[in-house]
Amino acid sequence: MAGNDSKKVFNTLGKYRLVPVISLEDAGHAAPLAQALLDGGLPVAEITFRTSAAEASIRTMADRGDMLVGAGTVLSVEQVHRAHDAGAAFVVAPGLNPKVVQCCLDLGLTVCPGVATPTDIETAMSFGLDVVKFFPAEAYGGINTLKAIAAPYGKIRFMPTGGIGPDNLRNYLQFEKVLACGGSWMVKPSLYEYGDFERVAQLTREAIALTCDERK
């Protein structure tokens, strides 16, 4: 699923409706973690640049060729280039840095910047973007706030992230303007710190079941 065609990327995210937000301290965990996500039925991953292992982890997962792999917490143009070189198909950022967005567009790299206000949304629109990340979702008022700020923007879709878990995932997915949700509960490092990735696969299967419930 490699490639930087934004329509294909967002179609895939919309199909699975869930993006595991992953922070890896050890790039050696990337391969078994990818397999656990696939075993759980979710061929999608967002590797955050919160650690020094991010670039190598993105490359490991992207090289498989059977996952849609993105880079998260991208804060600089330099990180955009590193993500692109590692094979990331998309970039997610916590905020809207015009230089980061423009660099992604120049490289043909799908970008989903973070927004929290109408001004942020309109800035994203000025770049021709129609999918943005609502972050931090729960801290900014959750689904009620998202519905309020989304109301004037009929063509914008959202990827809420921050404080989302199995207890409130459905609340977001029921909103028609939500493309997918980002979450980390199924990929927390504590789940596989001793080398057992089955719990990741199990929680992923359970999460996928929740997204399937919303399609009925």
Secondary structure by P-SEA (a helix, b strand, c coil): cccccaaaaaaaaaacccccccccccccaaaaaaaaaaaacccbbbbbccccaaaaaaaaaaacccccccccccccaaaaaaaaaacccbbbbccccaaaaaaaaaacbbbbbbbccaaaaaaaaaacccbbbcccccccccaaaaaaaacccccbbbbcccccccccaaaaaacccccbbbbcccccccccccccaaaaaaaaaaaaaaaaaaac
